[in-house]
């Protein structure tokens, strides 16, 4: 295991800046997930750590060693790609052993490592098969096994499950989680899938335009987003967003709708514009909450264990998530309620507004 430190990393292609003055500390044994929209720099950052790209500025440290200019093959790390990158003419056993043979690893050691990886990833009965005779999930397990036999200090994953169907993604996600629990190696995982990020990560790093927007545990990001971008990016369905004005100790949403707050926002003055964000599961189809308002349904999406109800409020489309099986017709009048504790406030620049406790 090893820690990883990135200091003031800068990377650009031609005149386009991809990573801008980025610094990040990853503790030994942590599972870090990098998320963000396409083009935010997450895969580029992973390639910089791997040594497949060189930074235009900054320092990369693995433990106490400066590896900024060290060749990829000399860094004690292994990378699992989105494509399996298996040799099609080699059996699973040969794919697993190929890198070790190139490093002149003794035959007995190779067999020992292959046996351990095969047992861990349930590949025992597939060792003599060719990749063409394996399913997508089995091929990805071989790709991960090829990393395990290298016994690296650092594992890198670049969207490894994106080519798999939904059920296989669930299965492989669990196997990667078990792998980390067993090996306890430092792992950095790039994904666009929020479920993967929320379930796998010790900490999530949210990137946008080459900069870090927030670092925290999955629940910290979900419950206390640092800004409007993180609030909207984390969570499915997206967080609901309403415009408001701070007036007379409360939130003025419309001429008729006013939410008086018991707890006052810090640093907000009279008539300041605010964004009010509410998670879909925190809106209830009743009038029992701190604040109540009326809306009109657009459609219902029954999902078995829950229902998404899409509704219109002041020409804005919003969503509530209920863990009941609801079935409202279109244009149905609804009474909805929210509790004050579930309101997220952001200022005009999108920065989180803290509440005085």
C-alpha positions as a Markdown table, in Angstrom:
| # | Residue | x | y | z |
|---|---|---|---|---|
| 1 | Unk | 0.0 | 0.0 | 0.0 |
| 2 | Unk | 1.0 | 3.6 | -0.5 |
| 3 | Unk | -0.2 | 7.1 | -0.1 |
| 4 | Unk | -0.5 | 9.4 | -3.1 |
| 5 | Unk | 0.0 | 13.1 | -3.2 |
| 6 | Unk | -0.7 | 15.4 | -6.1 |
| 7 | Unk | 0.6 | 19.0 | -5.7 |
| 8 | Unk | -0.3 | 21.8 | -8.1 |
| 9 | Unk | -0.8 | 19.5 | -11.1 |
| 10 | Unk | -1.3 | 21.3 | -14.4 |
| 11 | Unk | -2.1 | 19.8 | -17.8 |
| 12 | Unk | -3.1 | 21.2 | -21.1 |
| 13 | Unk | -3.4 | 20.0 | -24.7 |
| 14 | Unk | -2.5 | 22.7 | -27.2 |
| 15 | Unk | -4.2 | 25.8 | -25.7 |
| 16 | Unk | -6.9 | 23.9 | -23.8 |
| 17 | Unk | -6.3 | 23.5 | -20.0 |
| 18 | Unk | -7.5 | 20.1 | -18.8 |
| 19 | Unk | -6.2 | 20.1 | -15.2 |
| 20 | Unk | -5.6 | 23.4 | -13.4 |
| 21 | Unk | -3.4 | 23.7 | -10.3 |
| 22 | Unk | -4.9 | 20.6 | -8.7 |
| 23 | Unk | -3.8 | 19.2 | -5.4 |
| 24 | Unk | -5.0 | 16.0 | -3.8 |
| 25 | Unk | -4.0 | 13.9 | -0.8 |
| 26 | Unk | -4.9 | 10.2 | -0.8 |
| 27 | Unk | -4.1 | 8.1 | 2.3 |
| 28 | Unk | -2.7 | 4.6 | 2.1 |
| 29 | Unk | -5.4 | 2.1 | 1.7 |
| 30 | Unk | -8.2 | 4.5 | 0.7 |
| 31 | Unk | -10.7 | 3.9 | -2.1 |
| 32 | Unk | -11.1 | 7.2 | -4.0 |
| 33 | Unk | -13.6 | 7.7 | -6.7 |
| 34 | Unk | -13.2 | 10.5 | -9.3 |
| 35 | Unk | -16.5 | 11.7 | -10.8 |
| 36 | Unk | -17.5 | 14.6 | -13.0 |
| 37 | Unk | -19.1 | 15.3 | -16.4 |
| 38 | Unk | -17.4 | 14.3 | -19.6 |
| 39 | Unk | -14.3 | 16.4 | -20.3 |
| 40 | Unk | -13.8 | 17.4 | -16.6 |
| 41 | Unk | -10.3 | 15.8 | -16.5 |
| 42 | Unk | -10.9 | 12.7 | -14.5 |
| 43 | Unk | -9.4 | 10.2 | -17.0 |
| 44 | Unk | -6.5 | 12.6 | -17.7 |
| 45 | Unk | -5.8 | 12.8 | -14.0 |
| 46 | Unk | -5.7 | 9.0 | -13.8 |
| 47 | Unk | -3.3 | 8.8 | -16.8 |
| 48 | Unk | -1.0 | 11.3 | -15.1 |
| 49 | Unk | -0.9 | 9.2 | -12.0 |
| 50 | Unk | -0.2 | 6.1 | -14.2 |
| 51 | Unk | 2.6 | 7.8 | -16.0 |
| 52 | Unk | 0.9 | 7.5 | -19.4 |
| 53 | Unk | 0.8 | 11.3 | -19.6 |
| 54 | Unk | 3.3 | 13.9 | -18.2 |
| 55 | Unk | 2.1 | 16.9 | -16.3 |
| 56 | Unk | 3.0 | 20.4 | -17.5 |
| 57 | Unk | 3.5 | 21.4 | -13.9 |
| 58 | Unk | 3.3 | 20.0 | -10.4 |
| 59 | Unk | 4.5 | 17.0 | -8.5 |
| 60 | Unk | 3.2 | 13.4 | -8.1 |
| 61 | Unk | 4.4 | 11.6 | -5.0 |
| 62 | Unk | 3.8 | 7.9 | -4.2 |
| 63 | Unk | 4.6 | 7.6 | -0.6 |
| 64 | Unk | 7.9 | 9.5 | -0.1 |
| 65 | Unk | 9.0 | 8.9 | -3.8 |
| 66 | Unk | 8.7 | 11.6 | -6.4 |
| 67 | Unk | 7.4 | 9.7 | -9.5 |
| 68 | Unk | 6.5 | 12.8 | -11.6 |
| 69 | Unk | 9.1 | 11.9 | -14.3 |
| 70 | Unk | 9.3 | 8.2 | -13.6 |
| 71 | Unk | 8.3 | 5.9 | -16.5 |
| 72 | Unk | 5.0 | 4.1 | -16.2 |
| 73 | Unk | 6.6 | 0.6 | -16.0 |
| 74 | Unk | 8.7 | 1.7 | -13.0 |
| 75 | Unk | 5.8 | 2.8 | -10.9 |
| 76 | Unk | 4.4 | 0.2 | -8.5 |
| 77 | Unk | 0.8 | 0.5 | -9.9 |
| 78 | Unk | -1.5 | -1.4 | -12.2 |
| 79 | Unk | -4.4 | 0.0 | -14.3 |
| 80 | Unk | -7.7 | -1.6 | -15.4 |
| 81 | Unk | -9.2 | 0.0 | -18.5 |
| 82 | Unk | -12.7 | 0.3 | -19.8 |
| 83 | Unk | -11.7 | -2.1 | -22.6 |
| 84 | Unk | -10.4 | -5.4 | -21.3 |
| 85 | Unk | -7.2 | -5.3 | -23.3 |
| 86 | Unk | -6.7 | -9.0 | -23.2 |
| 87 | Unk | -4.5 | -10.9 | -25.7 |
| 88 | Unk | -7.1 | -12.8 | -27.7 |
| 89 | Unk | -4.7 | -15.7 | -28.7 |
| 90 | Unk | -3.7 | -16.4 | -25.1 |
| 91 | Unk | -5.6 | -18.3 | -22.5 |
| 92 | Unk | -6.7 | -16.7 | -19.2 |
| 93 | Unk | -3.7 | -18.3 | -17.5 |
| 94 | Unk | -1.4 | -16.9 | -20.2 |
| 95 | Unk | -2.9 | -13.5 | -19.9 |
| 96 | Unk | -2.4 | -13.5 | -16.2 |
| 97 | Unk | 1.2 | -14.7 | -16.4 |
| 98 | Unk | 2.4 | -12.6 | -19.4 |
| 99 | Unk | 3.6 | -9.6 | -17.4 |
| 100 | Unk | 5.2 | -11.6 | -14.7 |
| 101 | Unk | 7.2 | -13.7 | -17.2 |
| 102 | Unk | 8.5 | -10.5 | -18.8 |
| 103 | Unk | 9.7 | -9.4 | -15.4 |
| 104 | Unk | 11.5 | -12.8 | -15.0 |
| 105 | Unk | 9.4 | -13.8 | -12.0 |
| 106 | Unk | 10.1 | -17.4 | -10.9 |
| 107 | Unk | 7.7 | -20.0 | -12.3 |
| 108 | Unk | 6.6 | -21.2 | -8.8 |
| 109 | Unk | 5.9 | -17.6 | -7.8 |
| 110 | Unk | 3.8 | -17.0 | -11.0 |
| 111 | Unk | 1.7 | -20.1 | -10.3 |
| 112 | Unk | 1.2 | -19.0 | -6.7 |
| 113 | Unk | 0.0 | -15.5 | -7.7 |
| 114 | Unk | -2.3 | -16.9 | -10.4 |
| 115 | Unk | -3.8 | -19.3 | -8.0 |
| 116 | Unk | -4.5 | -16.6 | -5.5 |
| 117 | Unk | -6.0 | -14.2 | -8.0 |
| 118 | Unk | -8.1 | -17.0 | -9.7 |
| 119 | Unk | -9.5 | -18.0 | -6.3 |
| 120 | Unk | -10.3 | -14.4 | -5.3 |
| 121 | Unk | -12.1 | -13.7 | -8.7 |
| 122 | Unk | -13.6 | -17.1 | -9.2 |
| 123 | Unk | -11.6 | -17.8 | -12.3 |
| 124 | Unk | -10.4 | -21.3 | -11.3 |
| 125 | Unk | -12.4 | -23.1 | -14.0 |
| 126 | Unk | -11.6 | -20.7 | -16.7 |
| 127 | Unk | -7.8 | -20.6 | -16.7 |
| 128 | Unk | -7.5 | -22.6 | -20.0 |
| 129 | Unk | -10.2 | -20.7 | -21.9 |
| 130 | Unk | -9.6 | -18.1 | -24.5 |
| 131 | Unk | -11.1 | -14.6 | -24.0 |
| 132 | Unk | -13.5 | -15.1 | -26.9 |
| 133 | Unk | -15.1 | -17.9 | -24.8 |
| 134 | Unk | -15.8 | -15.7 | -21.8 |
| 135 | Unk | -18.6 | -13.3 | -21.0 |
| 136 | Unk | -18.0 | -9.6 | -20.6 |
| 137 | Unk | -18.0 | -9.9 | -16.8 |
| 138 | Unk | -15.6 | -12.8 | -16.9 |
| 139 | Unk | -13.2 | -10.9 | -19.2 |
| 140 | Unk | -13.3 | -7.9 | -16.8 |
| 141 | Unk | -12.4 | -10.2 | -13.9 |
| 142 | Unk | -9.4 | -11.5 | -15.9 |
| 143 | Unk | -8.3 | -7.9 | -16.5 |
| 144 | Unk | -8.6 | -7.2 | -12.8 |
| 145 | Unk | -6.8 | -10.5 | -12.1 |
| 146 | Unk | -3.9 | -9.4 | -14.3 |
| 147 | Unk | -3.6 | -6.4 | -12.0 |
| 148 | Unk | -3.7 | -8.4 | -8.9 |
| 149 | Unk | -0.9 | -10.8 | -9.9 |
| 150 | Unk | 1.4 | -7.7 | -10.3 |
| 151 | Unk | 0.9 | -7.0 | -6.6 |
| 152 | Unk | 1.0 | -3.2 | -7.1 |
| 153 | Unk | 0.9 | -0.7 | -4.3 |
| 154 | Unk | -1.7 | 1.3 | -6.2 |
| 155 | Unk | -4.7 | 0.1 | -8.3 |
| 156 | Unk | -6.2 | 2.4 | -11.0 |
| 157 | Unk | -9.6 | 1.8 | -12.6 |
| 158 | Unk | -10.8 | 3.8 | -15.6 |
| 159 | Unk | -14.5 | 3.2 | -16.0 |
| 160 | Unk | -14.0 | -0.6 | -15.8 |
| 161 | Unk | -17.7 | -1.5 | -15.8 |
| 162 | Unk | -19.2 | 0.8 | -18.4 |
| 163 | Unk | -19.3 | -2.0 | -21.1 |
| 164 | Unk | -21.3 | -4.4 | -18.9 |
| 165 | Unk | -25.0 | -4.7 | -18.7 |
| 166 | Unk | -26.9 | -3.6 | -15.5 |
| 167 | Unk | -26.9 | -6.9 | -13.7 |
| 168 | Unk | -23.2 | -7.6 | -14.4 |
| 169 | Unk | -22.3 | -4.1 | -13.2 |
| 170 | Unk | -23.9 | -4.9 | -9.8 |
| 171 | Unk | -22.1 | -8.2 | -9.6 |
| 172 | Unk | -18.7 | -6.7 | -10.6 |
| 173 | Unk | -19.2 | -3.7 | -8.3 |
| 174 | Unk | -19.6 | -6.1 | -5.3 |
| 175 | Unk | -16.5 | -8.0 | -6.4 |
| 176 | Unk | -14.4 | -4.9 | -6.6 |
| 177 | Unk | -15.6 | -3.8 | -3.2 |
| 178 | Unk | -14.7 | -7.3 | -1.8 |
| 179 | Unk | -11.3 | -7.0 | -3.5 |
| 180 | Unk | -10.6 | -3.8 | -1.7 |
| 181 | Unk | -11.7 | -5.2 | 1.6 |
| 182 | Unk | -9.4 | -8.2 | 1.1 |
| 183 | Unk | -6.3 | -6.5 | -0.3 |
| 184 | Unk | -6.7 | -3.1 | 1.4 |
| 185 | Unk | -4.6 | -1.5 | -1.4 |
| 186 | Unk | -4.9 | 2.1 | -2.3 |
| 187 | Unk | -7.4 | 2.4 | -5.2 |
| 188 | Unk | -8.4 | 5.2 | -7.5 |
| 189 | Unk | -11.5 | 4.6 | -9.6 |
| 190 | Unk | -12.9 | 6.8 | -12.4 |
| 191 | Unk | -16.6 | 6.5 | -13.2 |
| 192 | Unk | -19.6 | 8.5 | -14.5 |
| 193 | Unk | -21.9 | 6.1 | -12.6 |
| 194 | Unk | -23.1 | 7.7 | -9.4 |
| 195 | Unk | -24.2 | 4.3 | -7.9 |
| 196 | Unk | -20.7 | 3.0 | -8.3 |
| 197 | Unk | -19.3 | 6.2 | -6.7 |
| 198 | Unk | -21.7 | 6.2 | -3.8 |
| 199 | Unk | -21.3 | 2.4 | -3.0 |
| 200 | Unk | -17.6 | 1.9 | -3.6 |
| 201 | Unk | -15.9 | 5.1 | -2.4 |
| 202 | Unk | -14.3 | 5.9 | 1.0 |
| 203 | Unk | -14.2 | 9.4 | -0.5 |
| 204 | Unk | -15.5 | 11.0 | -3.7 |
| 205 | Unk | -13.6 | 13.7 | -5.6 |
| 206 | Unk | -16.0 | 15.8 | -7.8 |
| 207 | Unk | -14.2 | 17.4 | -10.7 |
| 208 | Unk | -15.4 | 20.2 | -13.0 |
| 209 | Unk | -13.4 | 21.8 | -15.8 |
| 210 | Unk | -10.1 | 20.5 | -14.3 |
| 211 | Unk | -10.7 | 21.7 | -10.8 |
| 212 | Unk | -11.9 | 20.0 | -7.6 |
| 213 | Unk | -15.3 | 21.1 | -6.6 |
| 214 | Unk | -15.6 | 19.0 | -3.4 |
| 215 | Unk | -13.9 | 16.1 | -1.6 |
| 216 | Unk | -15.8 | 14.1 | 1.0 |
| 217 | Unk | -17.5 | 10.8 | 1.9 |
| 218 | Unk | -20.5 | 9.8 | -0.2 |
| 219 | Unk | -22.9 | 11.0 | 2.5 |
| 220 | Unk | -21.1 | 14.3 | 3.0 |
| 221 | Unk | -21.5 | 15.1 | -0.7 |
| 222 | Unk | -25.1 | 14.0 | -0.7 |
| 223 | Unk | -26.2 | 15.7 | 2.5 |
| 224 | Unk | -24.0 | 18.8 | 2.5 |
| 225 | Unk | -23.0 | 19.7 | -1.1 |
| 226 | Unk | -20.5 | 22.6 | -1.1 |
| 227 | Unk | -22.0 | 24.3 | -4.1 |
| 228 | Unk | -24.8 | 24.2 | -6.6 |
| 229 | Unk | -22.8 | 22.1 | -9.1 |
| 230 | Unk | -22.2 | 19.3 | -6.6 |
| 231 | Unk | -25.8 | 19.4 | -5.4 |
| 232 | Unk | -27.1 | 19.0 | -9.0 |
| 233 | Unk | -24.4 | 16.4 | -10.0 |
| 234 | Unk | -24.8 | 14.1 | -7.1 |
| 235 | Unk | -28.1 | 12.3 | -6.8 |
| 236 | Unk | -30.6 | 10.6 | -9.1 |
| 237 | Unk | -33.1 | 12.0 | -9.9 |
| 238 | Unk | -31.4 | 15.4 | -9.7 |
| 239 | Unk | -32.1 | 17.7 | -6.8 |
| 240 | Unk | -35.0 | 20.1 | -7.3 |
| 241 | Unk | -34.1 | 23.8 | -7.7 |
| 242 | Unk | -36.2 | 26.8 | -6.9 |
| 243 | Unk | -35.5 | 30.6 | -7.0 |
| 244 | Unk | -36.1 | 32.6 | -3.8 |
| 245 | Unk | -35.5 | 35.9 | -2.2 |
| 246 | Unk | -34.5 | 36.4 | 1.4 |
| 247 | Unk | -37.1 | 38.7 | 3.0 |
| 248 | Unk | -38.3 | 39.3 | 6.6 |
| 249 | Unk | -36.6 | 36.2 | 8.0 |
| 250 | Unk | -37.8 | 33.8 | 5.4 |
| 251 | Unk | -37.8 | 32.6 | 1.8 |
| 252 | Unk | -40.0 | 34.4 | -0.7 |
| 253 | Unk | -40.7 | 31.9 | -3.5 |
| 254 | Unk | -43.7 | 33.6 | -5.1 |
| 255 | Unk | -46.0 | 36.5 | -4.2 |
| 256 | Unk | -48.2 | 34.0 | -2.4 |
| 257 | Unk | -45.7 | 31.5 | -1.1 |
| 258 | Unk | -43.4 | 32.4 | 1.8 |
| 259 | Unk | -41.3 | 30.0 | 4.0 |
| 260 | Unk | -40.4 | 31.6 | 7.4 |
| 261 | Unk | -37.3 | 29.9 | 8.7 |
| 262 | Unk | -36.6 | 29.2 | 12.3 |
| 263 | Unk | -32.8 | 29.0 | 11.6 |
| 264 | Unk | -31.2 | 32.0 | 9.8 |
| 265 | Unk | -28.7 | 31.8 | 6.9 |
| 266 | Unk | -25.2 | 33.1 | 7.6 |
| 267 | Unk | -24.0 | 36.1 | 5.5 |
| 268 | Unk | -27.3 | 36.7 | 3.8 |
| 269 | Unk | -28.9 | 40.2 | 3.6 |
| 270 | Unk | -32.4 | 41.4 | 3.0 |
| 271 | Unk | -33.5 | 40.9 | -0.6 |
| 272 | Unk | -30.6 | 38.7 | -1.5 |
| 273 | Unk | -31.3 | 36.1 | -4.2 |
| 274 | Unk | -31.0 | 32.5 | -3.2 |
| 275 | Unk | -31.4 | 29.1 | -4.8 |
| 276 | Unk | -33.4 | 26.6 | -2.7 |
| 277 | Unk | -32.6 | 22.9 | -3.4 |
| 278 | Unk | -34.6 | 20.0 | -2.2 |
| 279 | Unk | -33.9 | 16.3 | -2.7 |
| 280 | Unk | -36.8 | 14.4 | -4.4 |
| 281 | Unk | -37.2 | 12.0 | -1.4 |
| 282 | Unk | -37.6 | 15.0 | 0.9 |
| 283 | Unk | -40.9 | 16.2 | -0.7 |
| 284 | Unk | -44.0 | 14.4 | 0.7 |
| 285 | Unk | -47.4 | 14.1 | -1.0 |
| 286 | Unk | -49.2 | 15.4 | 2.1 |
| 287 | Unk | -49.6 | 18.6 | 4.2 |
| 288 | Unk | -47.8 | 17.5 | 7.4 |
| 289 | Unk | -44.5 | 19.3 | 6.9 |
| 290 | Unk | -43.1 | 22.7 | 7.9 |
| 291 | Unk | -44.0 | 24.2 | 4.5 |
| 292 | Unk | -46.8 | 23.3 | 2.2 |
| 293 | Unk | -47.6 | 24.2 | -1.3 |
| 294 | Unk | -49.8 | 23.1 | -4.2 |
| 295 | Unk | -48.7 | 21.6 | -7.5 |
| 296 | Unk | -50.0 | 19.8 | -10.5 |
| 297 | Unk | -48.8 | 16.3 | -11.6 |
| 298 | Unk | -47.3 | 15.7 | -15.1 |
| 299 | Unk | -46.6 | 12.0 | -14.9 |
| 300 | Unk | -45.8 | 9.1 | -12.6 |
| 301 | Unk | -43.0 | 6.6 | -13.0 |
| 302 | Unk | -43.7 | 3.4 | -11.0 |
| 303 | Unk | -40.4 | 1.7 | -10.2 |
| 304 | Unk | -41.6 | -1.2 | -8.2 |
| 305 | Unk | -40.3 | -0.3 | -4.7 |
| 306 | Unk | -40.8 | 3.4 | -5.3 |
| 307 | Unk | -42.5 | 6.0 | -7.5 |
| 308 | Unk | -41.2 | 9.2 | -9.1 |
| 309 | Unk | -43.9 | 11.8 | -9.4 |
| 310 | Unk | -43.0 | 14.6 | -11.8 |
| 311 | Unk | -45.0 | 17.8 | -11.2 |
| 312 | Unk | -45.3 | 21.4 | -12.3 |
| 313 | Unk | -44.8 | 24.3 | -9.9 |
| 314 | Unk | -44.7 | 27.9 | -11.1 |
| 315 | Unk | -43.6 | 26.8 | -14.6 |
| 316 | Unk | -40.8 | 24.7 | -13.1 |
| 317 | Unk | -40.7 | 20.9 | -13.5 |
| 318 | Unk | -39.9 | 19.2 | -10.2 |
| 319 | Unk | -39.8 | 15.6 | -8.9 |
| 320 | Unk | -40.7 | 13.8 | -5.7 |
| 321 | Unk | -39.6 | 10.3 | -4.9 |
| 322 | Unk | -42.0 | 8.2 | -2.7 |
| 323 | Unk | -41.3 | 4.7 | -1.4 |
| 324 | Unk | -44.9 | 3.9 | -2.0 |
| 325 | Unk | -46.6 | 2.7 | -5.2 |
| 326 | Unk | -48.4 | 5.8 | -6.2 |
| 327 | Unk | -50.4 | 6.4 | -9.5 |
| 328 | Unk | -51.7 | 9.9 | -9.9 |
| 329 | Unk | -53.2 | 10.8 | -13.3 |
| 330 | Unk | -51.8 | 13.7 | -15.3 |
| 331 | Unk | -52.9 | 17.2 | -14.2 |
| 332 | Unk | -53.9 | 16.0 | -10.8 |
| 333 | Unk | -53.8 | 18.6 | -8.0 |
| 334 | Unk | -51.4 | 17.7 | -5.2 |
| 335 | Unk | -50.7 | 19.1 | -1.8 |
| 336 | Unk | -47.0 | 18.8 | -1.0 |
| 337 | Unk | -44.9 | 19.5 | 2.0 |
| 338 | Unk | -41.2 | 19.9 | 3.1 |
| 339 | Unk | -39.5 | 20.1 | 6.4 |
| 340 | Unk | -37.1 | 23.0 | 7.0 |
| 341 | Unk | -34.2 | 20.7 | 7.9 |
| 342 | Unk | -34.2 | 19.3 | 4.3 |
| 343 | Unk | -33.7 | 22.7 | 2.6 |
| 344 | Unk | -30.4 | 23.3 | 1.0 |
| 345 | Unk | -29.6 | 27.0 | 0.3 |
| 346 | Unk | -27.1 | 28.5 | -2.1 |
| 347 | Unk | -26.2 | 32.1 | -2.8 |
| 348 | Unk | -26.4 | 33.9 | -6.2 |
| 349 | Unk | -22.9 | 32.5 | -7.1 |
| 350 | Unk | -23.9 | 28.9 | -6.2 |
| 351 | Unk | -22.0 | 28.6 | -3.0 |
| 352 | Unk | -23.5 | 26.8 | -0.1 |
| 353 | Unk | -25.1 | 29.0 | 2.5 |
| 354 | Unk | -24.7 | 27.8 | 6.1 |
| 355 | Unk | -27.4 | 28.1 | 8.7 |
| 356 | Unk | -26.8 | 29.5 | 12.1 |
| 357 | Unk | -27.5 | 26.7 | 14.7 |
